[in-house]
Amino acid sequence: MLFSFFSRFGSSKIVSEDILSQDQDNSTAIFDDLTLLEDAVCLTDFTLFHHENHLNIDLLVFLPHYGLYLGEKILWNLQELKGASVKRLTRQSHASIHTHLEANEKVIYQKLQDVLSFDSTPFERIFWMKNLTSSEFETLDPSFHELLPKERLIFKDDSTLTVKNKLHALHEYQTNAFSKLKVIGSLRAHTLLLPTTTEPFGSFLSPLQQFFINAPIKTRSILSLSAPHSSGKSTVLIRKVMDYLLINPTHAVLIITPTRLSGELLRNEFIALMEFAAVKCNLSNLHFYVPAPDNEPLETTPIFLESTLIVCDDTHLLDPQILERISEHKGSRSLLLCGIANLPDTHSYTLDTVYRKPRINTVHFIHTKGALFTLLTGLKTHLETINSNLIMIIVPNHETLLEYKKAIENHLHIKCRILDDTFSLQYDNLEEITLSTPEYICGLNVPHSYLINLNYHDPLYYPLSLSRASDTVTIISESNLEG
C-alpha cells in the first residue's frame, strides 16, 4: 500500500493499515465509461500471473495511443486525514524499500518482455483516491500536496472527461497505436489462443469464451460448457483449468478424456500455453484419466480422492455410467463438464464459435471398384497436387485398418499410422497419413480427411468425423447411399 511512501503521519492523526484495507466503495463506473470513450482497457483488482508470482494490481489502464498507467488505490477519506501530515521516507530508508508501484511495474515489464521478447510500451504511475473528492484533497495539510501531485490523482468525483484529460497529459500521444493484443493480451497470455504463423502474438478468445473462463468455480459447484464440434471448447477448457490452478496453486485437477491421445493433446496444449504465457503451474497437481473396463473404480483412485476439481472433456463420448459415478462420489469436489450439449442440473455456458469450416466433397463409387480403389486414386492425386501433410482417413471398423494401411504403403510408398487405444504420443508419432476408426479421433485436427463408408445416421461420430479437417473433407460412399 501507500505506506511505502511515508514514514509516519502527524501525531494528531495516524492512518492505520486496518483503515487502508477497508474498501466500501466498489464503484468503477468512471473507468467503465473510459473504455467506451477511449477504446481503453481498464482493469481493477487485477491479478497478474508471472512464473511463480501472483501480483495483485489495484488499477491498470491502457490507452492505445498513450500507453500504460499503473495505479494504486488509496482508501483514505477526509475524516481520517483531518489534522494529519505526511513526510517522505528518508533517503537512507528509501534505498531499501520499494513502493508497490515500483515493484509492480518491474513485474509487468518483465512479463511483457517474456511473452513478447521485446516491448517499449511507456508506463506512468497514478493514484486512485476512491473515497476522496478533489475539493476535499485541497483542504488537507500541504504536505499531502507536495507528496502527491494532483495531476496524478483520480478522485471519486472526477468525470470521465477529467480522467481522460489527466491521463493524456501524462503521456505523449503516439500516432501509431500500441497493440491491445500485445500489451493487455500478453499480461493475460494464459487466456489467449497460442501463436500461429498468421497470428504470431496469439489471439483473443471470443467474448463468450472469455466469459466462461471468468466464471467462478465454487466448492461443490457443477459447471457445463456446451458447443458444437470445431468450436474450440477443449481449447477453452484447458485455459479454464490453467486459470483455476493459477488462482489455487495447491489444488489438484483430474481431467477425464475418452481417449489417451485426446488427454495427451490437452496436456501438450497446457504445457505449451504455460511456456508461452510465462506462468508456472505445479504439473504434479494435474492428472489425466481414460476410462477402461479393466480399470479399478475411479472413485477409489488416489488421483480422484486428492482432486478438488474433476473435469470431463467430450462428455458425449464418455460412458454415462462414468458420469453417474463421478456425480455420486463427488463430495465437496467441483465438476466441470464439456460436451456438445449442456447437462441438466448444472450452471450452463454455451459457445457459438466455429474454427473449422471445411469444404466437403462427396465421391460415390460403384461396388465393383470399391472404396479402397477410390481412396487410393484420390490420395495419389491429392498428394501430387496439394503440398500438405497430416491427412486422416476414417474408416467404419477395425477390420479394414490393416488392409488400408498395407494398400496405401504398397501403392503410394508412404507410411501410415493406425490409431487405437494403445497409441501414445510418448512413444509414437503421427505420420503423414493417419488411419483410424471414429472413436479415437477426438482432439485431432488435420487439414484434410477422408471418410470411408461411415454411417451418416450416427449422431455422435459422424459429426465428429466431419469436424476434424480444417480445409477439405472427402466423403467416399457407395453410389446408392446419401453423402
Beta strands, then each sheet from edge to edge (+ up, - down):
strand 1: 6-9
strand 2: 41-50
strand 3: 53-63
strand 4: 67-74
strand 5: 86-88
strand 6: 123-129
strand 7: 153-155
strand 8: 222-226
strand 9: 253-256
strand 10: 286-289
strand 11: 309-312
strand 12: 334-339
strand 13: 347-350
strand 14: 359-365
strand 15: 391-394
strand 16: 416-418
strand 17: 433-436
strand 18: 446-452
strand 19: 469-478
sheet 1: 1+ 5-
sheet 2: 2+ 3- 4+ 6+ 7+
sheet 3: 10+ 9+ 11+ 12+ 8+ 13+
sheet 4: 14+ 19+ 18+ 15+ 17+ 16+
end
